Amino acid sequence: MRPRLRPMLGRAWQATSREQQLLLRAAVLDDVEVRRLCELRLRVLLRHAWASSPGWCARLEAAGVVRAGRVDLDRLAGLAPLTREELSTDPDRFTIRDLRGRGAYTNTTGGSTGEPVVVTQDRRYLAWTRAIKTTFDAFTGYVPGEAKLVVWGAASRDTRRHPALSTRLRHLAKHEVWVDASRIDGRELDRWATLADRQRPVQVLGYAESLDVWARHLLARGRALPPPRAVMSTAGVLTDDMRARITAAFRAPVFDRYGTREVSDIACETAAHDGLAVPPLHVQVEIVDDAGEPCVDGQDGEVLVTSLTNGSMPLIRYRLGDRAAWATSAAAPSRVTPGGGHLLPRAWPRLARVTGRITEHFVTREGALVHAGALRTRLYGLQGVRGYQLLQTAPDAVTVRVVLADRGPAEVDAQVHHLLTEPLARLLGGPVHLEVAVVDAIATTPTGKHRHTLCLVDRTADDPRGSNPGP
């Protein structure tokens, strides 16, 4: 397919996607109109959950949020947040009665909290997810069909070293090249650079930690790539020093994106670089303190999210396990260019930062790095486990801490060994001593986040992350 034809087709899709057009219209609304639109969509969701799900009906009525079909938004703050534990223990309670005609499917996540959850989603939710991703791409000036290089870590789930023909054809049609960040060493990083030289991507998208590893490698070797229009970082905390290194290595601005499998993408940085914009048609975000009270601008707190687009399993005030802070409401972007260039929403809510997600790499015997996504996805389907943490204590030793729900230690021990022994040996370069430790709880970080992986192995001088040649 000719390079110029793909963006033409991408623009044609944008013009025919109802969800995409609604998002573009919402981008030019002022703050009063945005609040009114959010309230309207929230009322529709709450009434639907009350009418279609017995579990939500009881929960919403008990809190006084919906009674006899009448919605009282003033009482929504009194509705107990939905937890991962509740969702994993009894998902049917939060699923609507009748899924016929919705194109419903399940999506499994271990998330960055290490608590396996199965969520029911549907065709309408998927359409909104695609439109949100396209909108966030438009923040960077990217048009669907332009060249994109994707650095992804969950090799067992989203990409494989030998993907199926249908996957390869889809990537070809979308003008995307995917590289597997589940195992990183100098040779693999050089291969990515060669691919970038050949493809000349307009956008580079990848896990924050993986992009940082690549940036360090490029800077250390003085390797210059054709600069993309933008780099989009996701699936991890993008620190200021990481941003500086990635910007220097790729000679392009970095856009931070935040999302989860349960509710898709939640917020993304715009070209104004004054926070991460939250699409009001897709999600409602709350940030609350330890007492459950709303945080003021700039105050760190827990993220609660309500999905406005998943009618098959409504997620209302759902506790993601993440922490974030609102940006100041002043100095919001005032211009918008939906027809070309960078899309700048005028009055969407903005997060100043997401502070609670940390993903670490494991270290092989040879000093190569293994992205945790390739390991944690193996445990997504593990039943009877409320939470887990993978701890690497040596290049050939890993301990899996598990918090049990309703199964005995022997059964979980055997299942974990079955799921992890082979991939650990393959990814870490040889046999691994694997130990399963049953614990009552797993300690969180000072920001309130559970690290689903933790590496205690010293990095060597040959580690691609071992030096900091950046600014």
C-alpha positions in Angstrom: 0.0 0.0 0.0 1.4 3.4 -1.0 2.5 5.5 2.1 0.2 8.4 1.2 -2.8 6.2 0.8 -2.9 5.0 4.4 -3.3 8.5 6.0 -6.0 9.2 3.4 -7.9 6.1 4.6 -7.2 7.1 8.2 -8.8 10.5 7.7 -11.7 8.8 5.9 -12.3 6.6 9.0 -12.1 9.6 11.3 -14.8 11.3 9.2 -17.2 8.2 9.4 -16.6 7.2 13.0 -19.4 8.6 15.1 -17.4 8.3 18.3 -14.5 10.2 16.7 -16.7 13.0 15.5 -18.3 13.3 18.9 -14.9 13.6 20.5 -13.8 16.3 18.0 -16.9 18.3 18.8 -16.3 17.9 22.5 -12.8 19.3 22.1 -14.2 22.8 21.3 -16.7 23.0 24.2 -16.1 25.4 27.1 -15.9 24.2 30.7 -19.6 24.8 31.4 -20.7 22.8 28.3 -18.2 20.0 29.2 -19.6 19.7 32.8 -23.1 19.6 31.5 -22.2 16.9 29.0 -20.4 14.8 31.6 -23.4 15.1 33.9 -25.8 14.0 31.2 -23.7 10.9 30.3 -23.2 10.0 33.9 -27.0 10.1 34.6 -27.6 7.8 31.6 -25.0 5.3 32.8 -26.3 5.3 36.4 -29.8 4.8 35.3 -28.7 2.0 33.0 -26.7 0.2 35.7 -29.6 0.5 38.1 -32.1 -0.9 35.6 -29.9 -3.7 34.1 -27.8 -5.1 36.9 -29.2 -6.5 40.1 -26.0 -5.9 42.0 -25.7 -2.3 40.9 -29.4 -1.7 41.5 -29.0 -2.7 45.2 -25.8 -0.8 45.6 -27.0 2.4 44.0 -30.3 2.4 45.9 -28.6 1.8 49.2 -26.5 4.9 48.6 -29.5 6.9 47.5 -27.9 7.6 44.1 -30.8 6.1 42.1 -34.3 5.5 43.5 -37.3 4.6 41.4 -35.3 5.5 38.3 -34.4 9.1 39.6 -30.7 9.9 39.7 -29.4 12.1 42.5 -25.8 13.0 41.6 -25.3 14.8 44.9 -25.2 11.4 46.6 -22.7 9.8 44.2 -19.8 10.8 46.5 -21.4 8.6 49.1 -21.3 5.5 46.9 -18.6 3.1 48.1 -15.8 2.7 45.6 -15.8 -0.5 43.6 -12.6 -2.5 44.4 -10.6 -5.0 42.4 -11.3 -7.6 45.1 -15.0 -7.2 44.6 -14.8 -7.3 40.9 -12.5 -10.4 40.8 -14.6 -12.3 43.5 -18.0 -11.8 42.0 -17.9 -10.3 38.5 -21.4 -11.4 37.6 -22.8 -9.1 40.2 -21.6 -6.1 38.2 -22.5 -7.4 34.8 -25.9 -6.5 33.2 -28.6 -9.3 32.9 -28.9 -9.4 29.1 -25.7 -9.3 27.0 -27.4 -10.4 23.7 -26.6 -8.2 20.7 -23.8 -6.3 22.4 -20.9 -8.3 21.0 -19.7 -8.9 24.6 -16.2 -10.3 25.3 -13.9 -10.7 28.3 -10.7 -8.8 28.9 -8.3 -10.1 31.6 -5.9 -7.8 33.4 -3.3 -8.3 36.1 -2.8 -4.6 35.8 0.2 -2.9 37.4 -1.3 -3.8 40.8 -0.8 -7.5 40.3 -4.5 -8.4 41.1 -6.1 -10.5 38.4 -9.4 -9.1 37.2 -11.7 -10.3 34.3 -13.9 -7.5 32.8 -16.7 -7.9 30.4 -16.6 -5.3 27.6 -18.5 -5.0 24.3 -18.7 -3.7 20.7 -19.6 -0.1 21.7 -16.9 0.1 24.3 -14.4 -1.1 21.7 -15.5 1.6 19.2 -15.0 4.2 21.8 -11.6 2.7 22.7 -10.4 3.1 19.1 -11.7 6.6 18.9 -10.0 7.6 22.2 -6.6 6.2 21.0 -7.0 8.1 17.7 -7.9 11.3 19.6 -4.9 10.9 21.8 -2.7 10.3 18.7 -4.1 13.6 17.3 -2.7 15.4 20.4 0.7 14.5 19.0 -0.2 15.5 15.5 -0.3 11.9 14.3 -2.9 10.8 11.7 -4.0 7.1 11.4 -2.0 5.4 8.7 1.2 7.3 9.2 4.3 5.2 10.1 4.3 4.1 13.7 6.9 2.0 15.7 5.4 0.3 18.7 7.6 -0.9 21.6 5.4 -3.2 23.6 6.2 -5.4 26.6 3.5 -8.0 27.1 4.8 -10.4 24.5 2.6 -13.3 25.4 -0.5 -11.2 24.9 -0.3 -8.1 22.6 2.6 -9.1 20.3 4.8 -12.1 19.6 8.1 -12.7 18.1 6.3 -14.7 15.4 2.8 -13.1 15.2 -0.1 -14.7 13.3 -0.7 -13.8 9.7 -3.8 -11.8 10.6 -1.8 -9.7 13.1 1.0 -9.0 10.6 -1.5 -8.0 7.9 -3.3 -5.6 10.4 0.0 -4.0 11.3 0.9 -3.7 7.6 -2.4 -2.0 6.9 -2.0 0.4 9.7 1.6 1.1 8.8 2.9 -0.1 12.2 6.0 -2.0 13.1 5.9 -3.7 16.5 9.0 -4.8 18.5 9.0 -7.1 21.5 10.3 -5.4 24.6 9.9 -8.5 26.8 13.6 -9.1 26.5 16.1 -6.3 26.0 19.8 -6.4 25.3 22.2 -4.4 23.2 21.7 -6.4 20.1 17.9 -6.1 20.3 18.1 -2.4 20.8 20.4 -2.0 17.8 17.8 -4.0 15.8 15.1 -1.6 16.8 17.3 1.3 15.6 17.8 -0.4 12.3 14.0 -0.8 11.9 13.5 2.9 12.8 16.1 3.9 10.2 14.2 1.9 7.6 10.6 2.8 8.6 11.2 6.5 9.6 8.2 6.4 12.0 6.1 9.5 12.5 5.3 8.4 16.1 7.1 6.0 18.4 4.8 4.5 21.1 6.0 2.3 23.9 6.3 1.4 27.6 7.9 4.2 29.5 10.7 2.0 31.0 11.4 0.3 27.7 11.7 3.7 25.9 14.0 4.9 28.6 16.2 1.8 28.2 16.4 2.4 24.4 17.1 6.1 24.9 20.0 5.3 27.3 21.4 2.9 24.7 21.2 5.4 21.9 22.7 8.2 23.9 25.6 6.1 25.1 26.5 5.1 21.6 25.9 8.5 20.0 23.3 6.8 17.6 21.0 9.3 15.9 17.7 8.1 14.5 15.4 9.9 12.1 13.5 12.1 14.5 9.8 11.2 14.7 7.1 13.9 15.1 6.4 12.6 18.6 7.2 9.9 21.2 4.2 8.6 23.2 5.0 7.0 26.6 2.6 4.7 28.4 2.2 1.9 30.9 4.4 3.3 33.5 5.4 6.4 35.4 7.3 8.9 33.2 9.7 10.7 35.4 11.3 14.0 34.5 14.7 12.5 34.0 13.2 9.8 31.8 11.5 12.4 29.7 14.7 14.3 29.3 16.6 11.3 28.1 13.9 10.1 25.7 13.6 13.7 24.3 17.3 13.9 23.8 17.7 10.5 22.2 14.8 10.7 19.8 15.0 14.5 19.2 11.3 14.7 19.5 8.7 15.8 22.1 7.4 13.2 24.5 3.6 12.8 25.2 2.6 10.8 28.3 -0.5 8.6 28.1 -2.3 6.9 31.0 -4.8 4.0 30.9 -5.7 0.5 32.0 -7.2 -2.6 30.4 -10.4 -2.2 32.5 -11.4 1.2 31.2 -8.9 1.7 28.3 -7.1 5.0 27.9 -7.9 7.6 30.6 -5.8 10.7 29.9 -3.0 11.9 27.6 -0.7 14.9 27.4 -1.4 17.5 24.7 1.0 19.7 22.8 0.5 22.3 25.4 2.4 20.0 27.8 0.4 21.4 30.8 -1.2 18.1 32.0 -2.9 15.0 30.7 -6.3 15.7 29.2 -9.3 13.4 30.3 -11.9 12.8 27.6 -15.3 13.7 29.2 -17.3 11.5 26.9 -15.4 8.4 27.8 -14.5 8.4 31.5 -15.1 10.4 34.7 -12.1 10.6 37.0 -12.1 11.5 40.7 -9.1 12.0 42.9 -9.8 11.5 46.6 -7.7 11.7 49.8 -7.5 9.0 52.5 -10.8 10.1 53.9 -12.5 9.9 50.5 -12.8 13.6 50.1 -12.0 15.3 46.7 -8.4 16.5 46.4 -7.6 20.0 45.5 -5.5 20.9 42.5 -1.9 19.6 42.8 -2.8 17.3 45.8 -1.8 13.7 45.4 -4.6 11.2 45.9 -6.2 7.9 44.9 -7.8 7.6 41.4 -11.4 6.6 41.1 -12.7 6.1 37.5 -16.2 5.7 36.1 -16.4 4.2 32.6 -19.1 6.0 30.6 -18.8 3.7 27.5 -19.0 0.1 28.9 -22.7 -0.7 29.3 -22.1 -4.5 29.6 -20.2 -4.2 32.9 -20.6 -0.7 34.4 -17.6 0.3 36.4 -18.6 3.1 38.7 -16.1 4.8 41.1 -13.7 2.0 40.4 -10.5 1.9 42.4 -7.6 1.4 40.0 -4.9 1.3 42.7 -3.2 4.3 41.1 -2.4 7.8 42.5 -2.5 11.1 40.6 -3.0 14.8 41.0 -5.1 17.4 39.2 -3.5 20.1 37.2 -4.4 23.7 38.1 -7.6 24.8 36.3 -6.0 28.1 35.2 -4.2 28.5 31.9 -6.2 25.8 30.0 -5.5 25.6 26.3 -7.7 28.0 24.4 -7.1 27.0 20.8 -8.2 23.8 19.0 -7.3 22.6 15.5 -9.3 19.4 14.8 -8.7 19.7 11.0 -4.9 19.3 11.2 -1.9 19.7 13.3 -2.2 19.1 17.1 -5.6 18.6 18.6 -5.8 20.8 21.7 -9.1 20.4 23.8 -10.2 23.6 25.2 -11.7 22.6 28.6 -11.2 18.9 29.3 -10.1 18.1 32.9 -6.4 17.6 33.2 -4.2 15.5 35.4 -0.9 17.1 36.5 0.8 13.7 36.9 0.2 10.0 37.6 2.5 9.1 40.4 1.7 5.5 41.4 2.7 3.1 38.6 6.2 1.5 38.6 7.2 -1.4 36.4 10.7 -2.9 36.8 12.7 -5.1 34.5 14.3 -8.4 35.6 18.0 -9.1 34.8 19.2 -12.2 32.9 22.5 -14.0 33.6 24.1 -12.1 30.7 22.8 -8.7 32.0 20.0 -8.3 29.5 16.7 -6.9 30.7 13.3 -8.7 30.7 10.2 -6.6 30.8 7.8 -7.7 33.6 4.8 -7.7 31.3 6.0 -10.9 29.7 5.9 -12.6 33.1 2.9 -11.1 34.8 0.5 -11.8 31.9 1.1 -15.5 32.6 -0.6 -15.1 36.0 -3.7 -13.2 34.7 -5.8 -16.4 34.6 -4.7 -17.7 37.9 -7.7 -18.5 40.0 -8.0 -18.2 43.8 -5.3 -15.5 44.1 -6.2 -12.1 45.3 -2.8 -10.5 44.6 0.7 -11.4 43.7 4.2 -10.0 43.4 7.2 -11.3 41.5 10.5 -10.7 43.3 13.9 -11.4 41.6 16.6 -12.0 44.2 19.3 -13.3 41.9 19.7 -13.8 38.1 18.5 -17.4 38.6 16.1 -17.0 41.6 12.6 -15.6 41.7 10.0 -15.6 44.5 6.3 -15.2 43.8 4.5 -13.8 46.8 0.7 -14.6 46.6 -2.3 -13.5 48.7 -4.8 -16.4 48.6 -8.5 -16.0 48.1 -10.0 -19.5 48.3 -7.4 -22.1 47.3 -4.9 -24.1 49.3 -1.1 -23.3 49.2 -0.2 -26.6 47.5 -2.6 -26.1 44.6 -1.4 -22.5 44.0 2.2 -23.6 44.3 1.8 -26.2 41.6 -0.1 -23.8 39.4 2.4 -21.0 39.6 5.3 -23.4 38.9 3.3 -24.7 35.9 2.7 -21.2 34.5 6.1 -19.6 35.2 8.9 -22.3 35.1 9.2 -22.4 31.3 8.9 -18.7 30.5 11.3 -17.8 33.4 13.9 -20.2 32.1 13.5 -18.9 28.6 13.5 -15.2 29.4 16.2 -15.3 32.1 18.5 -17.6 30.1 18.5 -20.9 32.0 16.9 -22.8 34.9 15.5 -20.6 37.6 14.9 -21.5 41.3 11.2 -20.6 41.7 9.7 -20.2 45.1 6.1 -19.5 46.0 5.5 -17.7 49.3 1.9 -17.4 50.6 1.6 -14.1 52.5 -1.3 -12.3 54.2 -0.7 -9.0 52.4 1.8 -7.3 50.1 3.3 -4.0 51.2 2.7 -1.0 49.0 5.1 1.8 48.0 5.0 5.2 49.8 2.7 6.4 47.0 0.2 3.7 47.8 1.0 1.5 44.8 1.7 -2.3 44.9 4.7 -3.2 42.8 3.8 -6.3 40.9 7.5 -6.9 40.2 10.5 -6.0 42.2 14.1 -6.6 41.2 16.8 -6.8 43.9 19.6 -7.8 41.5 22.5 -5.3 41.1 22.8 -3.9 37.6 26.3 -4.4 36.1 28.3 -1.9 34.2 27.1 -3.6 30.9 23.5 -3.0 31.8 21.9 -0.7 29.2 20.4 1.3 32.1 23.6 1.4 34.0 24.9 4.8 32.9 23.2 8.2 32.4 24.7 10.0 29.5 21.6 12.1 29.0 21.1 15.7 30.2 
